[in-house]
Amino acid sequence: MSEQDWSRLSRPRYAMPEDLAQALKTHQLSQAYQARPPYQQNDYIGWLNRAKRPETRQKRLDQIVDELRRGDVYMNMRWQAK
C-alpha cells in the first residue's frame, strides 16, 4: 500500500491492523481503501481497534469490507467521492 500524507491530520494516526490488511487483500479492496480520504482510512482503523469483543471486531471488519465494495457508503452514511 502506498504512503499517505498524514501531516494535516490532527487526531492520532492508527497503524494498519493485520486483520484489516488481510481482508483488503483477500477481497481485492486495497485500491478502494486507498481511494478513500485519509480521515476515513484512519476512522475505519480506530473504529475497528476499539471493538472489545472478537465478534464485534469481526462485525465491524465485515461492514468495512461491504462499504468499500459498495463504494457509496461510509460508516452507514451515504458518501460520494469528489
PyMOL commands that set and color helices and strands:
alter all, ss='L'
color gray80, all
select helices_A, chain A and resi 18-26+30-35+38-49+54-70
alter helices_A, ss='H'
color red, helices_A
select strands_A, chain A and resi 73-74+77-78
alter strands_A, ss='S'
color yellow, strands_A
deselect
rebuild
show_as cartoon
